[in-house]
Amino acid sequence: MRRVASQSDARRTGLELTELGQRHGAAIRAYKWGIFAEAPGDWPEDDLVTFARLFQRFSGWMTEAKAKAGKG
């Protein structure tokens, strides 16, 4: 992390990831997605279809919630 000056208000300081932080974040996401992809490996097809439908619904809810909060 590093501090950066706010472009909209000189009194504020923001934080942003350094290049090393971005690499760490990418490695963590890759690991998490790898675990996530393996988890349903032996599920019956009906369960996979149900999970995919519900996960899509959940993802849509997250997108809507971010937009309502002004973060999307």
N, C-alpha and C positions, 0 to 999 in steps of 0.2 A: 504494500500500500504506500501511496505517497499523497501528500497534500497538494491540492491545486486551488488556485484562486477561482472564485465564482465569476463567471462571465456576466451574470446579471446583477450582482451586488458585491462590490468590493469589500464589504464588511464580512462576507461569508467565506468560509473555506470548505472545499469539498475534498472527497477522497476518491482515488481511482486506483485500480490495480496496476501494478508494475508489469513488465513483460514476464517476469518470473511468476508473479501471482496469476497471470492469465494462463501460463503453462500448467501451473498446479491445478487451477480450476478445470482446465480441459482434461487433465489426467484423472481428476476425481470424477468428472462427468462420464468419461469413457469407462471407468471402472464400474460406476453405478449402473450404466446402461448395459454393461456386460453381465452383471449379476441379474439385472432385471430381465434380460433376454433369456437367460438360462432357467429362470424360475418356473415358467409354465411349460417347459420342454416336454413333460410327460403327461400333460393335461389332456383329457378327451376333447375332441373337436368342438362339441357343444359348449364346453366350458370356455374354450378359447373364443368362440363367437360371442358368448355372453360377456366375457371380460372385455373384449374389444369394443363392443357396443357401450358398455358402462364407462370404460376408460375414455372413449370419445366424448361421452356426455360430461364426464368430470372435466376434461380438458376444455370443453366449451364453457363450462361454468367458470373455470379459472380465468379464461380470457375475458369473459364478461365482467367478472369481479375486478380485474385489473383496470378495465376500461372505465368502470364506474368510479373507481378510486382515483382516476386520472393518471394511472401509471402505465397504460397500454397504448 
